[in-house]
Amino acid sequence: MEFDQGETECPSKRDNKLSDVSEPASKKQYTSAELECKPPSVFMSSQLRHTILQGICEPSVFRAGCKWKCIDWTHDDWSMQFSDEVLPLRFGPRLDEGTSLDQPVWESSCTKGEMTYSKLLKWASGQQSYSTTFGSEAESSKHWAYVDYFYMKNLANSSQLREIINWGAYGFPERGIDDSTLWIGTLGANTPCHIDTYGCNLVAQIMGRKRWVLFPKSQSSLLSSTRTPYEESSIYSQAGFPRPSLLSHPKLCHTTPYVVTLEPGDVLFVPKHWWHSVENLNFSISINTWLELPSDEEERVREAIVMYQVNSLCQGIHSLDLIHSVFNPNMTDIAVMGPTQALKILSERVFGCNHSKEFNNKEGNGIAKKPNVKTESDITMAYPLVGDKVAPMNQAGSIPGMEIVQCLSFSHYMQMVYGDKGEMVHKNMSCLSASQNKEAESESDSVNCEQLKLLINVFTDPQVVDVIKTVLDEKLNH
C-alpha cells in the first residue's frame, strides 16, 4: 500500500542501538512490558523519575530508547489490533508549498468523521474519498486526518497493548495503558501551538516521523498567547503553526524554537509550561502520558479562576456563532453554565485545595488532558519528592542516551519548514485564514466576537489571575 509519505523515511533499524538500563540496587523485578521500554540510562527507576520531574528544565529526548513490541508493528498488525473499531477523526487542510497561516487551524474549523484503521489507510493512500459529518468531501491530497486525544483505556480490544504499554523504565511503573493517549495522523496533521497548564509530558514515537517545535514560557508575549478559543488546561498561541506568518506575527522572529523530529522508538520529555506545536511528516502513530506535578493543585485553582472569568463574561450571550468562536468544541458546556454552577466549581477548587503545604512532599501519578473526561489518579507516596522546582543545572546531559533538544533561531526554523528560501518566503508568502467562521455578531448581544475575545484575554491574563490568586492566598492564610 503506497502512502504520501512526505519526507523520506529514515531506516527503521538504527546502527547506534543503545544498551538497556542497569538493574536498580533494589533488584526490582521488571514486568515484560517494563523491560521492553528500557531507556539507555544507568539511573535506577526512582532516580530517573526524580530527574524527569525535577532535574530537566529543557525538552529532552531518549533516542531509540523505547523497545515496546508495537514499535515494530506493521499497518497490518495495527489493523488487526483495531479490527472493526471506529476511530474519531478531525480533518484539516493540507497547505500548498510556500503558503503560511495567519492563525492556527482551530478545532472548531475542522470537519469531523469516523473510520476504522483499515479505511483510514485506504483513505490516506488515495484509494477512496470520505464524506465528513458535515457532508463535505475530504480527500487525502487536500486534507489531513487526525485521531487525537484518544484515551487508550477506551479501546475495545486493549488486552495485547495492555501487556506492552508501560512507562516503568522511565520511573513510572504505575503508568500503563490506562494512563496513556493515542495519536494517529496522516501527512500534515498538526496541533496548534499551546501550553498545557498541568503537569509535564512523555511522548513515545511508535510509527512514522513527527516534528515537534517547542518554546520556553518566557517567550509567551512573542507567541501572542490567548485564552480563546477557551479550553481548560490549554493556553494557545495565535500564530499559525506549523506554518506561521511573520507578516501576521512579526515578533516570532525573536523567538528561539527548540526543534526535534521524532523517529520510531524515540521518547520525548516536554517540561512543564513549555509551548509546543506538532506536525506529522508522514503517517504517524505516537503514544503519550501526562505526568502530574505537585504544583498542579495550585494550577487547578488558577484554571478555576479563568473558568469563572470566562463564564461570567459570557452570561447573556445568545448567539451560538459567537459562543462557538470563543470556545473550543469540548468546552461549550462552560458557555451555557449558569452562574450558580460556575461559582460551585470555583469554590470546590479553591476550598478543596491543600495549597501545596501538604502537597509538597507528594507526587501525582495521573492526569488527563481533556477536562470533560478527566479521571485523576490518587497521589502516590512511592517516590517522595520535595516540590517541583527545576534544578539550577539541567541534568539531561548527564543521562546516557538522553539529549537536549536543539535550540534554533527562528530564521533557521523557517528554512527547515520552507527549504533554503525560508528567509525570503515570509516576505512574499500568501497567508490563509484557517478559520471558517464569519464575524459572529447578533443584534441581541452587546459585544461582537473581537470585543468578547479582547475582554476574555484581559480578564484571564496571567497578571490578573496571579493577583487574584495572591490575594486569595493571603485571605485564606490570614
C-alpha positions as CSV (number, residue, x, y, z in Angstrom):
1,M,0.0,0.0,0.0
2,E,1.5,3.3,-1.1
3,F,1.2,6.4,1.0
4,D,2.1,10.1,0.6
5,Q,5.0,9.8,3.0
6,G,6.1,13.4,2.8
7,E,9.8,13.4,3.9
8,T,11.9,10.3,3.2
9,E,11.7,7.7,5.9
10,C,14.9,7.1,7.9
11,P,15.9,3.5,8.3
12,S,13.8,1.8,10.9
13,K,16.9,-0.1,12.3
14,R,19.5,2.2,13.8
15,D,23.2,1.5,13.9
16,N,23.6,3.1,17.3
17,K,21.2,1.0,19.3
18,L,21.6,1.9,23.0
19,S,22.1,-0.6,25.8
20,D,19.4,-1.3,28.4
21,V,19.3,0.4,31.8
22,S,21.2,-1.2,34.6
23,E,19.3,-3.1,37.3
24,P,18.3,-1.0,40.3
25,A,20.2,-1.7,43.5
26,S,16.9,-3.0,45.0
27,K,16.9,-5.8,42.3
28,K,13.4,-4.9,41.3
29,Q,11.8,-7.5,39.1
30,Y,10.5,-5.8,36.0
31,T,7.5,-6.9,34.1
32,S,7.9,-7.8,30.4
33,A,6.2,-4.6,29.4
34,E,8.7,-2.5,31.5
35,L,11.7,-4.3,30.1
36,E,10.5,-3.5,26.6
37,C,10.9,0.2,27.2
38,K,14.2,0.5,29.0
39,P,15.8,3.8,28.4
40,P,19.6,4.0,27.9
41,S,20.3,5.1,31.4
42,V,22.3,3.8,34.4
43,F,19.8,5.5,36.7
44,M,17.6,3.5,38.9
45,S,13.9,3.8,38.1
46,S,13.2,6.1,41.1
47,Q,16.2,8.3,40.3
48,L,15.2,8.7,36.7
49,R,11.7,9.6,37.9
50,H,13.1,12.3,40.1
51,T,15.3,13.6,37.3
52,I,12.5,13.8,34.8
53,L,10.2,15.6,37.3
54,Q,12.8,17.9,38.9
55,G,16.1,18.0,37.2
56,I,15.3,18.6,33.5
57,C,14.3,22.1,32.6
58,E,14.6,21.8,28.8
59,P,12.9,19.5,26.3
60,S,15.0,16.3,26.0
61,V,14.8,13.1,24.0
62,F,15.8,9.5,24.5
63,R,16.9,8.4,21.1
64,A,15.8,4.8,20.3
65,G,15.0,4.3,23.9
66,C,11.6,2.7,23.6
67,K,11.6,-1.0,23.0
68,W,7.9,-1.7,23.0
69,K,6.9,-4.5,20.7
70,C,4.4,-2.3,18.9
71,I,7.3,-0.2,17.6
72,D,7.9,-3.0,15.0
73,W,4.3,-3.5,14.1
74,T,3.2,-3.0,10.5
75,H,0.0,-1.4,9.3
76,D,-1.4,-5.0,9.1
77,D,-0.6,-5.5,12.7
78,W,-2.4,-2.3,13.7
79,S,-5.3,-3.1,11.5
80,M,-5.7,-6.4,13.4
81,Q,-5.3,-4.6,16.7
82,F,-8.1,-2.1,15.9
83,S,-10.2,-4.6,13.9
84,D,-13.6,-3.0,13.3
85,E,-13.3,-0.3,16.0
86,V,-14.4,3.1,14.7
87,L,-11.9,5.9,15.4
88,P,-13.0,9.6,15.7
89,L,-11.2,11.9,13.2
90,R,-10.9,15.6,12.5
91,F,-9.9,16.8,9.1
92,G,-7.9,19.9,8.3
93,P,-6.5,21.5,5.1
94,R,-3.1,20.4,3.7
95,L,-1.1,23.5,2.7
96,D,0.4,24.2,-0.6
97,E,4.2,24.9,-0.8
98,G,5.0,28.4,0.3
99,T,1.7,29.0,2.0
100,S,1.5,30.1,5.6
101,L,-1.2,30.6,8.1
102,D,-2.1,33.8,9.9
103,Q,-3.8,31.8,12.6
104,P,-3.9,28.1,13.6
105,V,-6.2,25.5,12.2
106,W,-8.6,25.6,15.2
107,E,-10.5,22.5,16.1
108,S,-13.8,24.4,15.5
109,S,-12.8,25.0,11.9
110,C,-12.1,21.3,11.3
111,T,-14.6,18.8,9.9
112,K,-15.2,15.6,11.8
113,G,-15.7,12.0,10.8
114,E,-15.2,8.3,11.8
115,M,-13.3,5.5,10.2
116,T,-11.8,2.2,11.0
117,Y,-8.0,2.0,10.9
118,S,-8.1,-0.1,7.7
119,K,-10.3,2.5,6.0
120,L,-8.1,5.3,7.2
121,L,-5.2,3.6,5.5
122,K,-7.1,3.4,2.2
123,W,-8.1,7.0,2.5
124,A,-4.5,8.1,3.2
125,S,-3.3,6.2,0.2
126,G,-5.8,8.0,-2.0
127,Q,-7.9,4.9,-2.8
128,Q,-11.1,6.5,-1.6
129,S,-12.6,9.8,-0.5
130,Y,-14.6,10.4,2.6
131,S,-17.8,12.3,3.3
132,T,-17.5,14.1,6.7
133,T,-20.2,14.5,9.2
134,F,-20.8,18.0,7.7
135,G,-21.4,16.5,4.3
136,S,-18.2,17.8,2.7
137,E,-15.7,15.6,0.9
138,A,-12.3,15.0,2.4
139,E,-9.5,13.9,0.1
140,S,-6.1,12.9,1.3
141,S,-4.4,15.0,-1.4
142,K,-6.1,18.1,0.0
143,H,-6.7,17.2,3.7
144,W,-5.0,15.6,6.7
145,A,-6.8,13.4,9.2
146,Y,-6.1,13.1,12.9
147,V,-7.1,10.8,15.7
148,D,-6.1,12.9,18.6
149,Y,-6.6,12.6,22.4
150,F,-7.7,9.0,22.1
151,Y,-7.7,7.5,25.6
152,M,-6.3,4.0,25.2
153,K,-8.3,2.7,28.2
154,N,-11.3,3.2,25.9
155,L,-10.0,0.8,23.3
156,A,-12.5,-2.0,22.5
157,N,-9.6,-4.5,22.4
158,S,-6.8,-3.5,24.7
159,S,-5.5,-6.8,26.0
160,Q,-2.5,-7.1,23.8
161,L,-1.4,-3.4,24.2
162,R,-2.1,-3.6,27.9
163,E,0.8,-6.1,28.1
164,I,3.1,-3.8,26.1
165,I,2.5,-0.3,27.2
166,N,4.2,0.6,30.5
167,W,6.3,3.6,31.5
168,G,8.1,1.9,34.3
169,A,11.6,2.1,32.7
170,Y,11.3,5.9,32.9
171,G,10.5,5.8,36.6
172,F,6.7,5.4,36.4
173,P,5.8,1.7,36.8
174,E,2.3,2.5,37.9
175,R,1.5,4.1,34.5
176,G,0.3,1.9,31.7
177,I,-2.4,1.8,29.0
178,D,-5.0,3.4,31.3
179,D,-2.8,6.5,31.7
180,S,-1.8,6.8,28.0
181,T,-3.2,8.6,25.0
182,L,-3.0,7.5,21.4
183,W,-2.4,9.8,18.4
184,I,-2.8,8.6,14.8
185,G,-2.4,11.1,11.9
186,T,-1.7,11.4,8.2
187,L,0.8,13.6,6.5
188,G,0.4,17.2,7.6
189,A,-1.8,16.5,10.7
190,N,-0.9,19.1,13.3
191,T,-1.9,20.7,16.6
192,P,-1.9,24.4,17.3
193,C,1.0,25.8,19.4
194,H,-0.1,25.7,23.0
195,I,0.9,25.3,26.7
196,D,-0.5,22.6,28.9
197,T,-1.2,24.3,32.3
198,Y,-1.0,21.0,34.1
199,G,1.9,18.6,34.5
200,C,4.6,17.5,32.1
201,N,4.7,15.0,29.3
202,L,6.4,11.9,28.0
203,V,5.8,11.0,24.3
204,A,6.9,7.8,22.6
205,Q,7.0,7.8,18.8
206,I,5.7,4.4,17.5
207,M,5.5,4.8,13.7
208,G,6.4,7.4,11.2
209,R,8.0,10.8,11.9
210,K,6.7,13.8,13.8
211,R,8.3,17.2,14.1
212,W,8.0,19.0,17.5
213,V,8.6,22.7,17.8
214,L,8.9,24.0,21.4
215,F,9.4,27.4,23.1
216,P,10.0,28.3,26.8
217,K,7.2,30.0,28.7
218,S,9.3,33.2,28.9
219,Q,8.6,33.8,25.2
220,S,4.8,33.8,25.6
221,S,4.5,37.5,24.6
222,L,6.3,36.8,21.4
223,L,3.9,34.0,20.6
224,S,0.7,36.1,21.0
225,S,-0.8,33.9,23.8
226,T,-4.6,33.8,24.1
227,R,-7.3,32.0,26.1
228,T,-9.6,32.0,23.1
229,P,-10.7,29.5,22.0
230,Y,-11.2,28.7,25.7
231,E,-10.3,25.3,26.9
232,E,-9.4,24.3,30.4
233,S,-5.7,23.4,30.7
234,S,-4.7,24.9,27.4
235,I,-3.2,28.3,26.5
236,Y,-2.9,28.8,22.8
237,S,-0.7,30.9,20.5
238,Q,-2.5,32.9,17.9
239,A,0.4,32.2,15.4
240,G,-0.4,29.8,12.6
241,F,1.9,26.9,13.4
242,P,3.2,24.8,11.9
243,R,3.4,27.4,9.0
244,P,3.2,30.7,10.9
245,S,3.2,34.0,9.1
246,L,5.7,36.6,10.1
247,L,3.6,39.2,8.4
248,S,0.8,38.5,10.9
249,H,3.1,37.8,13.9
250,P,6.4,39.7,13.4
251,K,7.5,39.1,17.0
252,L,8.1,35.4,16.1
253,C,11.5,36.4,14.6
254,H,12.8,37.0,18.1
255,T,11.8,33.5,19.4
256,T,14.3,30.6,19.8
257,P,12.4,27.4,18.9
258,Y,13.6,24.0,20.1
259,V,13.0,21.7,17.2
260,V,13.2,17.9,17.1
261,T,12.0,15.2,14.7
262,L,11.0,12.1,16.5
263,E,11.7,8.7,14.8
264,P,10.2,5.3,15.8
265,G,11.5,4.4,19.3
266,D,12.3,7.9,20.4
267,V,10.8,9.2,23.6
268,L,10.5,13.0,24.2
269,F,10.2,14.7,27.5
270,V,8.2,18.0,27.5
271,P,8.8,20.0,30.7
272,K,6.1,21.9,32.5
273,H,4.7,25.0,30.8
274,W,6.7,24.7,27.5
275,W,4.9,25.8,24.3
276,H,4.7,23.1,21.7
277,S,3.3,22.5,18.2
278,V,3.4,19.2,16.5
279,E,3.3,18.2,12.8
280,N,3.2,14.7,11.1
281,L,5.9,14.4,8.4
282,N,4.2,11.2,7.2
283,F,1.7,8.7,8.5
284,S,2.4,8.7,12.2
285,I,1.4,6.9,15.5
286,S,2.5,8.1,18.9
287,I,1.6,7.4,22.5
288,N,2.0,9.8,25.4
289,T,1.4,10.1,29.1
290,W,0.8,13.3,31.1
291,L,2.7,13.3,34.5
292,E,1.1,15.2,37.3
293,L,3.2,17.6,39.4
294,P,2.6,18.8,43.0
295,S,2.1,22.4,41.7
296,D,-0.9,21.2,39.7
297,E,-3.1,21.8,42.8
298,E,-2.3,25.5,42.6
299,E,-2.7,25.4,38.8
300,R,-6.2,24.0,39.2
301,V,-7.2,27.0,41.3
302,R,-5.8,29.3,38.7
303,E,-7.7,27.4,36.0
304,A,-10.9,27.7,38.1
305,I,-10.4,31.5,38.3
306,V,-10.0,31.6,34.5
307,M,-13.1,29.4,34.0
308,Y,-15.2,31.7,36.3
309,Q,-14.0,34.8,34.5
310,V,-14.9,33.4,31.1
311,N,-18.2,32.1,32.2
312,S,-19.1,35.4,33.8
313,L,-18.2,37.4,30.6
314,C,-20.4,35.1,28.5
315,Q,-23.5,35.3,30.6
316,G,-26.3,36.7,28.4
317,I,-24.6,35.8,25.1
318,H,-27.3,34.4,22.9
319,S,-25.5,33.9,19.6
320,L,-24.4,30.3,19.0
321,D,-21.9,31.5,16.4
322,L,-20.4,33.9,19.0
323,I,-20.2,31.1,21.6
324,H,-18.5,28.7,19.0
325,S,-16.0,31.4,18.1
326,V,-14.6,31.8,21.6
327,F,-14.9,28.2,23.0
328,N,-13.3,25.0,22.0
329,P,-16.0,22.5,20.9
330,N,-15.5,20.4,24.0
331,M,-15.9,23.4,26.3
332,T,-19.3,24.8,25.2
333,D,-20.9,23.5,28.5
334,I,-19.0,26.2,30.3
335,A,-20.6,28.8,28.0
336,V,-24.1,27.8,28.9
337,M,-23.4,27.0,32.5
338,G,-25.3,29.1,35.0
339,P,-23.5,31.4,37.5
340,T,-24.5,29.2,40.4
341,Q,-22.8,26.1,38.9
342,A,-19.7,28.2,37.9
343,L,-19.4,29.5,41.5
344,K,-19.8,26.0,42.9
345,I,-16.9,24.7,40.7
346,L,-14.7,27.7,41.7
347,S,-15.5,27.2,45.4
348,E,-14.7,23.5,45.2
349,R,-11.3,24.2,43.6
350,V,-10.4,27.0,46.0
351,F,-11.5,25.5,49.3
352,G,-10.7,21.9,48.3
353,C,-7.1,22.8,47.5
354,N,-4.4,21.9,50.1
355,H,-2.4,25.0,49.0
356,S,0.7,22.9,48.4
357,K,1.7,22.7,52.1
358,E,0.6,19.1,52.4
359,F,1.3,18.5,48.7
360,N,4.9,19.4,48.5
361,N,6.1,16.1,49.7
362,K,3.8,14.1,47.4
363,E,3.9,13.4,43.7
364,G,1.0,12.9,41.4
365,N,0.8,9.9,39.1
366,G,-2.1,10.7,36.8
367,I,-3.6,13.4,34.7
368,A,-5.8,13.6,31.7
369,K,-5.6,16.3,29.1
370,K,-9.3,16.9,28.3
371,P,-11.2,18.0,31.4
372,N,-14.5,16.7,30.2
373,V,-13.2,13.1,30.6
374,K,-10.7,13.7,33.4
375,T,-10.0,10.9,35.8
376,E,-7.2,11.8,38.2
377,S,-5.3,9.0,39.9
378,D,-4.6,9.1,43.6
379,I,-1.4,10.8,44.8
380,T,1.3,8.2,45.3
381,M,3.9,8.3,48.1
382,A,6.0,5.7,46.4
383,Y,8.6,8.2,45.2
384,P,8.7,11.2,47.5
385,L,9.9,14.5,46.1
386,V,10.5,17.9,47.5
387,G,8.3,20.2,45.5
388,D,8.5,20.6,41.7
389,K,11.1,23.3,41.2
390,V,13.6,22.6,38.5
391,A,17.2,22.2,39.4
392,P,19.5,25.1,38.5
393,M,21.5,22.8,36.2
394,N,19.9,20.7,33.6
395,Q,20.7,17.0,34.3
396,A,19.6,15.7,30.8
397,G,23.2,15.7,29.6
398,S,24.3,13.5,32.4
399,I,21.9,10.7,31.5
400,P,23.4,8.4,28.9
401,G,21.3,8.3,25.7
402,M,19.3,11.4,26.6
403,E,20.0,14.6,24.7
404,I,18.6,18.1,25.0
405,V,16.5,19.2,22.0
406,Q,18.4,21.6,19.7
407,C,17.6,25.3,20.1
408,L,17.4,27.2,16.8
409,S,16.9,30.8,15.6
410,F,13.5,31.4,14.1
411,S,15.1,32.0,10.7
412,H,16.7,28.6,10.9
413,Y,13.3,27.1,11.7
414,M,11.8,28.8,8.7
415,Q,14.5,27.3,6.5
416,M,13.7,23.9,7.9
417,V,10.0,24.3,7.0
418,Y,10.3,26.1,3.7
419,G,13.8,25.0,2.5
420,D,16.8,27.1,1.5
421,K,14.5,30.0,0.6
422,G,13.0,30.2,4.1
423,E,14.5,33.6,4.7
424,M,12.6,35.0,1.7
425,V,9.4,33.1,2.0
426,H,7.9,35.2,4.7
427,K,8.3,38.3,2.6
428,N,6.3,37.1,-0.3
429,M,4.1,34.3,1.2
430,S,0.4,34.1,0.7
431,C,-1.4,33.9,4.1
432,L,-4.5,31.8,4.6
433,S,-7.0,32.4,7.4
434,A,-7.6,29.0,8.9
435,S,-10.9,29.9,10.5
436,Q,-14.1,29.1,8.5
437,N,-16.2,31.3,10.8
438,K,-17.6,34.6,9.8
439,E,-17.5,37.5,12.2
440,A,-20.0,36.3,14.8
441,E,-22.5,39.1,15.8
442,S,-26.0,39.2,16.9
443,E,-28.3,42.2,17.5
444,S,-29.3,40.7,20.8
445,D,-25.7,40.6,22.0
446,S,-23.9,43.6,23.5
447,V,-20.5,42.7,22.1
448,N,-19.1,41.3,18.8
449,C,-16.6,38.5,18.5
450,E,-13.4,40.5,18.7
451,Q,-14.6,42.6,21.6
452,L,-15.5,39.5,23.6
453,K,-12.2,37.9,22.8
454,L,-10.4,41.0,24.0
455,L,-12.3,41.0,27.2
456,I,-11.7,37.3,27.8
457,N,-8.0,37.8,27.2
458,V,-7.8,40.8,29.6
459,F,-9.7,39.1,32.4
460,T,-7.8,35.8,32.1
461,D,-4.3,37.4,31.6
462,P,-1.8,35.7,33.8
463,Q,-1.1,39.0,35.5
464,V,-4.7,39.4,36.5
465,V,-5.1,35.7,37.6
466,D,-1.8,35.9,39.6
467,V,-3.1,39.0,41.5
468,I,-6.4,37.2,42.3
469,K,-4.6,34.1,43.4
470,T,-2.2,36.1,45.6
471,V,-5.0,38.0,47.3
472,L,-6.9,34.7,47.7
473,D,-3.9,33.0,49.4
474,E,-3.4,36.0,51.7
475,K,-7.1,35.9,52.8
476,L,-7.1,32.1,53.3
477,N,-3.9,32.2,55.3
478,H,-4.8,35.2,57.4
